């Protein structure tokens, strides 16, 4: 059996791991956690918060989500397959009008974010769109746990997703550019992966497995939005049960 303490990366100020289990391993001693789910939870989150929405992430994509949204007088984002209204698609959120509160079901990204918050860690959402903004916002000297969410295989096991490695690496590279030190070997691998792909990011993102899947489903626009490196200066911060722009308070229901 693995000893979790050996996987906490506690000797380092900037850490990186995968999924909910990796997040839990790094939580102890971390000041801030950065959750990265490029295609598409944190990309959609950044677009929504950029537009002034309060975003309620939710762990389940079933009838519980509708009740949760109704209790908060919020719009429930549907799955992409609904092909109408507001969904997990960042293009749909960008086009939405009159939405102040949005429930965003995401079993993966939401579970990671809430698990970290329950462990007493401040949580922000990062994507390629706001990687540098997140790095600038992080307090000097803070211990930072960067979590690449990854995807799930049909049997429920974690599928490390290269787009999340790049997104995590973009945040870490920006931190390094600001003078951060104490990067774990795992963090340095993510940083170097991002630096290697950065010149070709717009071509590589739609060509990776997750990108191809979305393009084949007819959502090439979502991949294009996700590839907009540093297009946003907004930092979504989890405050209670909702993400808001850092420095803002959640809108009352």
C-alpha positions in Angstrom: 0.0 0.0 0.0 1.2 3.5 -0.8 2.0 5.8 2.0 0.1 9.1 1.3 2.6 11.1 3.2 5.2 10.3 0.6 2.9 11.7 -2.1 2.0 14.9 -0.4 4.9 16.8 -2.0 5.1 18.6 1.4 8.8 19.5 0.8 7.7 21.8 -2.0 5.9 25.1 -2.2 4.4 24.5 -5.7 2.9 21.0 -6.1 1.0 19.2 -8.9 -1.1 16.1 -8.9 -4.0 14.4 -10.6 -7.7 14.1 -9.7 -9.5 14.0 -6.4 -7.1 11.5 -4.8 -4.1 13.6 -5.7 -5.8 16.7 -4.5 -6.5 15.1 -1.1 -2.8 14.0 -0.9 -1.6 17.5 -1.4 -4.2 19.4 0.7 -2.4 19.2 4.0 -0.2 22.3 4.4 -1.4 23.9 1.2 -2.6 27.5 1.3 -4.3 27.6 -2.0 -5.4 25.0 -4.5 -5.7 25.6 -8.2 -8.2 23.3 -10.0 -7.6 22.8 -13.7 -10.2 21.1 -16.0 -9.6 22.7 -19.4 -12.3 20.8 -21.4 -14.4 22.2 -20.0 -15.4 22.9 -16.4 -12.9 25.6 -15.5 -12.9 27.1 -19.0 -16.7 27.5 -18.8 -16.3 28.7 -15.2 -13.9 31.4 -16.3 -16.3 32.6 -19.1 -19.2 32.7 -16.7 -17.5 34.6 -13.9 -16.0 36.9 -16.5 -19.6 37.7 -17.4 -20.5 38.6 -13.8 -22.2 35.3 -13.0 -22.2 33.6 -9.6 -21.4 29.9 -10.4 -22.6 27.1 -8.2 -20.7 23.9 -9.1 -22.6 20.8 -8.4 -21.4 17.2 -8.0 -24.2 15.4 -9.7 -25.8 15.5 -13.2 -29.3 14.2 -12.3 -32.6 15.4 -10.8 -30.8 16.7 -7.7 -29.2 19.4 -9.8 -32.6 20.9 -10.9 -33.8 21.1 -7.3 -30.5 22.6 -6.2 -30.8 25.3 -8.9 -34.4 26.1 -8.0 -33.5 26.6 -4.4 -30.9 29.2 -5.5 -33.0 30.9 -8.1 -30.3 29.9 -10.6 -30.2 28.7 -14.2 -29.2 25.0 -14.5 -26.6 24.3 -17.1 -27.5 21.3 -19.2 -25.3 18.8 -20.8 -23.9 19.6 -24.2 -26.1 17.0 -25.8 -29.2 19.1 -25.1 -28.0 21.5 -27.9 -29.9 24.5 -26.6 -29.8 27.0 -23.8 -27.0 27.3 -21.3 -24.8 24.2 -21.0 -21.3 23.1 -20.0 -20.3 24.6 -23.4 -18.4 27.8 -22.8 -19.8 29.1 -26.1 -23.3 28.7 -24.8 -22.4 30.6 -21.6 -20.8 33.4 -23.6 -24.0 33.7 -25.6 -26.4 33.6 -22.6 -28.2 36.8 -21.6 -29.7 37.7 -18.3 -28.1 34.9 -16.2 -26.9 36.0 -12.8 -26.6 32.7 -11.0 -25.6 29.5 -12.8 -25.5 25.9 -11.5 -22.7 24.0 -13.3 -22.9 20.3 -12.8 -19.5 18.7 -13.0 -18.9 15.5 -11.0 -15.1 15.8 -11.6 -14.2 19.4 -11.1 -16.9 20.1 -8.5 -15.9 17.2 -6.4 -12.3 18.1 -6.4 -13.1 21.8 -5.5 -15.4 20.9 -2.7 -13.1 18.2 -1.3 -10.3 20.8 -1.1 -12.5 23.4 0.4 -13.7 20.9 3.1 -10.0 20.3 3.9 -9.6 24.0 4.6 -7.8 25.1 1.5 -8.8 28.1 -0.6 -9.8 27.1 -4.1 -9.5 28.9 -7.4 -10.4 27.7 -10.9 -7.8 27.9 -13.6 -7.7 27.1 -17.3 -5.5 28.1 -20.2 -7.6 31.3 -20.5 -6.7 32.7 -17.1 -3.5 30.9 -16.1 -1.3 34.0 -15.8 -4.1 35.9 -14.0 -4.3 33.1 -11.4 -0.5 33.1 -11.0 -0.5 36.8 -10.4 -3.3 36.6 -7.8 -1.7 33.8 -5.7 -0.1 35.3 -2.6 3.7 35.6 -2.5 5.2 32.7 -0.6 2.0 30.7 -0.6 2.1 26.9 -0.8 0.1 26.1 -3.9 -1.4 22.7 -4.9 -2.2 22.6 -8.6 -4.7 19.9 -9.4 -5.1 18.6 -13.0 -8.6 17.1 -12.9 -8.2 14.6 -15.7 -11.1 12.7 -17.2 -12.7 9.3 -16.5 -12.6 6.1 -18.5 -15.9 4.2 -18.9 -15.0 2.0 -15.9 -14.6 5.1 -13.7 -10.8 5.1 -13.4 -8.8 8.3 -13.9 -7.7 9.2 -17.4 -4.9 11.7 -17.2 -5.8 14.2 -19.9 -3.0 16.1 -21.6 -5.0 19.3 -21.9 -5.2 19.5 -18.1 -1.4 18.8 -17.9 -0.9 21.8 -20.2 -3.3 23.9 -18.2 -1.6 23.1 -14.9 1.7 23.7 -16.5 0.6 27.1 -17.8 -0.2 28.2 -14.2 3.1 26.8 -12.9 5.1 28.4 -15.8 3.5 31.7 -15.0 4.4 31.3 -11.3 8.0 30.5 -12.2 8.1 33.5 -14.4 7.1 35.6 -11.4 10.0 34.2 -9.4 8.3 31.3 -7.6 10.7 28.6 -6.4 10.3 25.3 -4.7 8.6 23.5 -7.6 8.2 19.7 -7.1 9.4 17.4 -9.8 5.8 16.8 -10.7 5.2 20.5 -11.1 8.3 20.9 -13.2 7.1 18.2 -15.6 3.8 20.0 -16.0 5.7 23.3 -16.6 7.9 21.8 -19.2 5.0 20.1 -21.0 3.3 23.5 -21.3 6.4 25.3 -22.5 6.9 22.6 -25.2 3.3 22.9 -26.5 2.8 26.6 -26.1 4.0 27.7 -29.6 1.5 25.1 -31.1 -1.3 25.3 -28.5 -4.0 26.3 -30.9 -3.2 23.4 -33.2 -2.5 20.8 -30.5 -5.6 21.3 -28.3 -8.1 20.3 -30.9 -5.9 17.4 -31.9 -5.6 15.8 -28.4 -8.0 13.0 -27.5 -10.5 15.2 -25.6 -10.3 18.0 -28.2 -11.0 15.5 -31.0 -13.9 14.2 -29.1 -15.5 17.6 -28.8 -14.7 18.5 -32.4 -16.4 15.3 -33.6 -19.4 16.1 -31.5 -19.7 19.5 -33.2 -18.2 21.6 -30.4 -15.0 22.9 -32.1 -16.0 26.4 -30.9 -15.6 25.2 -27.3 -12.1 24.0 -28.0 -11.2 27.3 -29.6 -12.4 29.2 -26.5 -10.4 26.9 -24.3 -7.3 27.5 -26.3 -7.4 31.3 -25.8 -4.2 31.5 -23.7 -4.4 34.3 -21.1 -7.6 35.7 -22.7 -9.0 36.5 -19.3 -7.9 38.4 -16.2 -10.7 36.9 -14.0 -9.8 34.6 -11.1 -12.8 32.4 -10.0 -12.6 32.0 -6.2 -14.8 29.5 -4.3 -16.6 31.4 -1.6 -18.9 29.1 0.4 -20.8 27.1 -2.2 -20.2 29.4 -5.2 -17.4 30.6 -7.4 -17.2 34.4 -7.8 -14.5 36.8 -9.2 -11.8 37.1 -6.5 -12.6 40.2 -4.5 -16.3 39.9 -5.1 -19.1 38.5 -2.8 -21.7 36.0 -4.1 -24.9 37.6 -5.2 -27.8 36.9 -2.8 -30.4 34.5 -4.1 
